[in-house]
């Protein structure tokens, strides 16, 4: 028995160390491409949505705006089940040592079998974006604005609605938005390199304590490491560690409460890590047990890793000017500097200002 226990301990350490080294190798790369794919089907997503609405209705937590939970449209479930999210990043330095100023290129894309729903590229300080609004409108069961609905003054915004490429200077757009005035340092908190390393070590400690690692049979020259852990316990311990760094997290990084974590299922979930020549190539998460009583056929998440190709500037992109928004919605778009103390009325709207009017919306190009 002692010999078996010893062998198990050796295997546990060996598998965990291999994963550590694989993730360390990712951090030493200067480029990385990641693809995220939901391993599920539309029926399973609809079943999960039905169960979620049923639970919230029983708890009296219906939507605060409509007073009821709207069911997920079938088209949206089909889009989510078929969609793939991919992003990549390029840097002058190893990714683990890179800051914002070291990034030379990046991409983000949401794809479905019929094509790309939205795509963003950053080459240097220039951003490029395009989108398929017809696909988005079909997915959510409601038509979105068309280019023909806008006046010629909308400029590049019409091109964007028509599915064409639009380009913009990321730094100039930040200034126009009034987010970070020129010459002034951002007051937002951030994780410095030293703090990031502390956080990584804390997370590694939780994974070492809570996750059971075993090696599996190799296939196609790949080595597989299986990780198993109780979901609620693992998430709770990870959040507790992250919470100690909460003051350094960017604004909007709201962590789940103890009550929300307590409501999570504590079923054991498994992850299959595929390594080839010591490099992490894929992670498959089996989340079906988290569905509890919902009638789910399959529910998983696949994350793939690869070396990224250098992003290139698309041809034919139209220059975007912030004034194009004014042309689209019939008035100047206010920046952060336009709002001063006392400018807001009792209803929370700028006094004397019409904004984009009823039904208008704001656009964040990035």
N, C-alpha and C positions, 0 to 999 in steps of 0.2 A: 504493500500500500504506500509506503514511504517513497518507493521508487517511482510509482505512478504519479504521485503528487509532485515529485521533483521534476519529472518529465513535463507535466502540465505547466509548471512554473517556467521552465525553460522555454516552452512553446509560447507562452503568454508574453514573455519578455521579448523573444525573437520577433514575433508578429508585430508587437507594438513598436519596436525599434525600427523595423522595416518601414512602417507607415511614417514614423517620425522623419526618417531619412528621405522618404519620397516627397513629403511636403516641404522639407528643407530644400530639396532640389528645385521645386517649383519656385521658391522664393529667390533662388540664385539666378533664375533665368531673366533675360531682359525683355522677353515678350511671352505672352500667354493668351491662348484662346480657350474659352469655356462655352460649352453648349449645355443647356438645361432642357430636359424633355420630360413631360408628365407621362408616365406609363399607366394610362387609364383609358376609359372610354366615356362617351357622352352620357350613357345610361348610369354609370357609376357616379359621375359628377352630379347628375340630377338627383340621384338617391341621397347623396351627401347633403345637397342643398335642401331637399325636402325634410331630412332629419334635423338639420340645423334650424330651419324655420319652425318646425314642430317643437323643438326644445326651447327656442326663444319665446314662442307663443305661450308655452306652458309656464315659463318663468316671468311672463309679463314684460319682456324686453323688446317689444315691437319697435319698428323703425320710428325714430323721434320726429321725422318729417311727415311721413305718410300715415303713421299710426298702424301700419301693417307691414308684413314682410312680403315683398314681391318675389315670386318664384323666378329662378334663373331661366331666361329664354333658352329654348332648345338650341338655337343657333349659337348662342354664347357658349353652351356646354360643348358643342361640336368644335368650335374654334379653339377652346382651351385644351381639349383632348388631343387635337391635332397639332397644336402650336409648338414651336421650338424657340427658345430664347437663346441668343448667342451674343457674346461680347468678347472683345479682345483689347489688349493694352500693349503699347511699346514704350520702352524707356531707354534713356542713355545709360542708366545704371541698373544693377540687379534690382528686381522688383521689391525685394525686402528692404532695400536701402533708398528707394526712390521717394522723392517728394513731388508735389504738384508741378514744380518747375522742370522736373526731369522727364516728364511724360511728353513724348513726341507724336504720338498718335493713339487713337482709340476708336472702337466701333461698338455699336449696339444694334441688334436686329431682332425683330419678332417675325417669324416665318410660319406659313401654313402650306399645305401641299400645293395650293394654287399660286403661291408667290409670297412676296414679302409684304407684311401689313404695315410695318414702319421700319425705317433704317436711319441710323445716325452715324456719321463719320467725323472724326476730328483729325485734321492733318495740320500740325503746327498749331497756330492760333486761329485757324479757320474751321468752322463747323459746317457740315452739310447734312441736310435732312430731307427725307421724302416720306410720303405715307399713302396708303390706299384706303381712302375714306369709304369707298363703296363696300369693301370687305368689312370694315368696322361697323358700318351702318347695318349691313346684313346680319352681323353677329349679334348686335344688340337690338335688333328688331325695330330700328327707327332710322329714317334717313338723316344724314348729316349734311351740312351746307355744301353746295356745289359751287364751282368757280363761276358759273354763269349767274349765280345769285348775287355776286359782288360787283361793284362798280370798277371801271378801269383803274381808278386811283388806288385800288388795293394792291396793285403791283405784284410783287413776288408772292404775296399771300394767295393770290389767285392761282399762281403756278403750283403752290403747295397743295391746295385743294384739288388741283387737277392731276396730282400724282407726279409732278416734276420735281427735280432737285432744286433746292434753295440753299444758298451759302450765306454765311454771316461771320463777322469777326467776333469771336467769343469775348474778347476783352472789351471791345466797344459796346457789345450788348450788355455786359455787366454794368458798365458806366451808365448806359441809357436807362437801365432798370433801377439805378440808384441803390443797388445792393451794397457796393463797396466804392465809395467816393475815391477819385484819383488821389493818390498820395497819402491816403489814410490806411493804416493797418487794420485788418479785420479783427473785431473784438471777440469773434466766436472762439470758444474753447476748442482745443484739438489734442489728439494723442501724439505726443512727441515720440521719437524713436525709442527712448528708454522706457517710457510707459507702455508702448506697444509690446515690447519684449516681455515686460512683466505680465501683461494681460495674456499673451500667448502661453507663457509658462504656467499661469494659473489655470488656463483652459486645459492644457496638457495634463496637469495634475488631476483635474476632475475626470478627464477621459481615462486616465490610468486607473483611477479608483473605481469608476462606475461601469466601465465597458469591458466585456470579456472578448478577447481576441483569439481566434483560432485560424490555422492555415487550412486551406482546402486544396483539392486536387487541381493541378495546373492544366489549362487547356490552351491550345494554339500558342504555346510559348509564353503564356501569361501566368503569373502567380496570383492566386486569389486569397485575400485575407477577409475573414468574416468577423464583423463586430456586432455584438448583441448587447442591448441595454434596456432597462425599464424607462419608458419615454418620459413620464412626469418627473421621476427622480432625477434623470439626467438633465432635463431642461431646467428644473429648479436649482440644481447645484451650479449649472453654468450661469444662470441669471444672477445668482448670489455672488459669484465671483466677478461678473461684469459690473454689478451694482457698485462695487468698491471703486470703480473708475467712472462713475456716473457724471461727476462734475467736469470731467475732461471730454465727455462725449459731445458731438455736434448737436446743435439745437434740433429738436424734433425726434431725437433718439429716445423715445419713451419706452421704458422697459415694462413688461407685464407685471401686474400686481400679484401678491401671494394668493389672492382669491382666484384670479384667472388661472394661475398655474395649478391650483388645487383642483380645478374643474377638468384638467387634462386627463386623458386615460393613462393608466400606468402599465399598459400592456407592453411586453417586450417587442422592440422593433430591431430589425437587422439591416446591416449595410454590407454590401459585397464590394471590396476594393480590389480593382484589377491593376497589377503592376507588371510592366514589361521592361526588362533590363534595369529594374530598380526604380523606374519612373512611373508615377501614377498616371494612368490613362483613363480610368472610368470608375465611377462610384454608382452603385445601384441600391436605392433604399426601398425596402418593402414596408409600406405603411398601411397595408390592408387591415391589420389588427386595430388600428386607431379608428376605423370606421365604426367600431362597436356594433350596434344593432342595425345600422344602415345596410341596405341590400346592395353591397358593392362587389362587383365581379373581380376587379383588380384595382389597386391603387399603389402606385410607386413613383419614384422620382429617379431619373438618370442624369448624371452630371459627367460630361466628357471633357478631358483636358488634352490640349495639343499645342504645338508651337504655332504662333500666329503669323500670318502673312502681313507684310507692311501695308497699312491702309493707303489708298490712293485717292486723289481728288477726282470725283466724277466729272465727265464732260457735260457742257451745256447747262451748268448750274446758274440760276438767276440770283443776283445780289439782293439780299433782304435788307430793307431799311425799316427801322422802327416806325417811321411815319406811315409805312404801308398798313399798319394796324389802324391808324387814324383814318386812312382812306377806306378801309374795310368796314369800319363801324361808325363813320360819319363824325368823328371828332378827335381832338388830340388825346393821346394816351398819357395819363398822369404818371410821373415818376415818384420815387420815394420823397424827393425834395419838395414836391408840390403839396405834401401834407404836413402842416405845422400844427402846433397846439391850438385848439380852439376851432379847427377847420371842420370838425365833425359835428353834425347836428344830433338831435336826440335819438334819431332812428339809426345812427351809425353811418349815414351817408354824408359825403362831402357837401357842405352847404352851397347851394347854388349850382352844383355840378350835376350833369345828367349821367356821367359815366358812359357805359355801353348800353344803358337802358335795360328795360325789363327783358329778361331772356338772354342778355349778353353774357359773354364769357371771356375769361382771361386766358392768354396763351403763353405757356412757358416753352420756348423753342428748344430748350435743352432738357 
